[in-house]
Structures are given as structure tokens and as C-alpha cells.
């Protein structure tokens, strides 16, 4: 496989070119899936924070936290 680079011809063995191609595809796949999972985790964190914010009154979170902190010896 010959590539033209800055006016020079660079020859790579076909096995090396195939290896690099497979590595690049694996890296692209990993990046794609990692961003997918990061987005899913971010959405769940935002959802949990939103639910805790909405339920802070009925759950009386501040009173429970202050009670728990006062009970620690």
C-alpha cells in the first residue's frame, strides 16, 4: 500500500496497514461506546438530583441530616 505524504511515497506492508486499520477502528468503537455510557451516567445523575430536589420537602432531608449529624458521638 503506497501513501503519498509531503511529496514522498511511503510504503507500508499490507499486514501493517491492516493492523493500523483494525486498531483505529477499535479506538473509534471504544470512543463511541465510552461517550454513550458517559451520557447515560450523566442523565441518571441529573435524574437522581432532580428527584431528590423535588422530594426534599416530603422526605425532610435537611431535618434527617441534621438529626443524624447530632447523634454521632
ZAVEX-666154 format. One record per residue (C-alpha): residue number from 1; residue in three letters; chain; x, y, z. Coordinates in nm, 4 decimals. Each point is the difference from the previous one (the first is absolute). Example, Ala and Ser with C-alpha at 12.3 -4.5 7.8 and 13.67 -1.06 7.14 Angstrom:
2
   num   residuo   cadena          X          Y          Z
     1       ala        A     1.2300    -0.4500     0.7800
     2       ser        A     0.1370     0.3440    -0.0660
***
This chain:
73
   num   residuo   cadena          X          Y          Z
     1       unk        A     0.0000     0.0000     0.0000
     2       unk        A     0.1514     0.3307    -0.1023
     3       unk        A    -0.0928     0.3322     0.1552
     4       unk        A     0.1144     0.3368    -0.1296
     5       unk        A     0.1207     0.2235     0.2802
     6       unk        A     0.1746     0.3350    -0.0523
     7       unk        A     0.1081    -0.0961    -0.3489
     8       unk        A     0.1519    -0.3303     0.1145
     9       unk        A    -0.1389    -0.3467    -0.0464
    10       unk        A    -0.0280    -0.1959     0.3219
    11       unk        A    -0.0372    -0.3751    -0.0381
    12       unk        A    -0.1607    -0.1964     0.2790
    13       unk        A    -0.0195    -0.3763     0.0006
    14       unk        A    -0.3567    -0.1173    -0.0487
    15       unk        A     0.0015    -0.1752     0.3380
    16       unk        A     0.1063     0.3224     0.1733
    17       unk        A    -0.2677     0.2005    -0.1816
    18       unk        A    -0.2637    -0.2570     0.0985
    19       unk        A     0.1221     0.0057     0.3588
    20       unk        A    -0.0168     0.3805     0.0168
    21       unk        A    -0.3435    -0.0021    -0.1599
    22       unk        A    -0.1310    -0.2496     0.2580
    23       unk        A     0.1530     0.1993     0.2870
    24       unk        A    -0.1565     0.3229    -0.1208
    25       unk        A    -0.3399    -0.1687    -0.0346
    26       unk        A     0.0270    -0.1418     0.3537
    27       unk        A     0.0922     0.3430     0.1376
    28       unk        A    -0.2942     0.1589    -0.1820
    29       unk        A    -0.2332    -0.2671     0.1359
    30       unk        A     0.1331     0.0475     0.3552
    31       unk        A    -0.0467     0.3775    -0.0204
    32       unk        A    -0.3526    -0.0452    -0.1340
    33       unk        A    -0.1032    -0.2375     0.2809
    34       unk        A     0.1769     0.1959     0.2747
    35       unk        A    -0.1880     0.3179    -0.0967
    36       unk        A    -0.3247    -0.1980    -0.0054
    37       unk        A     0.0566    -0.1262     0.3543
    38       unk        A     0.1169     0.3404     0.1232
    39       unk        A    -0.3181     0.1549    -0.1361
    40       unk        A    -0.2124    -0.2683     0.1681
    41       unk        A     0.1744     0.0548     0.3355
    42       unk        A    -0.0415     0.3774    -0.0338
    43       unk        A    -0.3731    -0.0357    -0.0728
    44       unk        A    -0.0471    -0.2276     0.3037
    45       unk        A     0.1889     0.2413     0.2281
    46       unk        A    -0.2106     0.2925    -0.1198
    47       unk        A    -0.3166    -0.2075     0.0486
    48       unk        A     0.0962    -0.1007     0.3552
    49       unk        A     0.0944     0.3574     0.0938
    50       unk        A    -0.3292     0.1244    -0.1435
    51       unk        A    -0.2041    -0.2602     0.1915
    52       unk        A     0.1836     0.0760     0.3254
    53       unk        A    -0.0558     0.3722    -0.0588
    54       unk        A    -0.3729    -0.0535    -0.0604
    55       unk        A    -0.0405    -0.2346     0.2981
    56       unk        A     0.2168     0.1918     0.2459
    57       unk        A    -0.3090     0.1448     0.1701
    58       unk        A    -0.2024    -0.3213     0.0388
    59       unk        A     0.3109    -0.1998     0.0967
    60       unk        A     0.1148     0.2731     0.2430
    61       unk        A     0.3591    -0.0605    -0.1028
    62       unk        A     0.1493     0.2993     0.1800
    63       unk        A    -0.1671    -0.0978     0.3289
    64       unk        A     0.1115    -0.3627    -0.0350
    65       unk        A     0.3573     0.1046    -0.0767
    66       unk        A     0.0205     0.2405     0.2914
    67       unk        A    -0.1487    -0.2631     0.2307
    68       unk        A     0.2529    -0.2598    -0.1218
    69       unk        A     0.2936     0.2354     0.0420
    70       unk        A    -0.1093     0.0913     0.3547
    71       unk        A    -0.0176    -0.3649     0.1017
    72       unk        A     0.3600    -0.0827    -0.0896
    73       unk        A     0.2075    -0.0320     0.3187
***
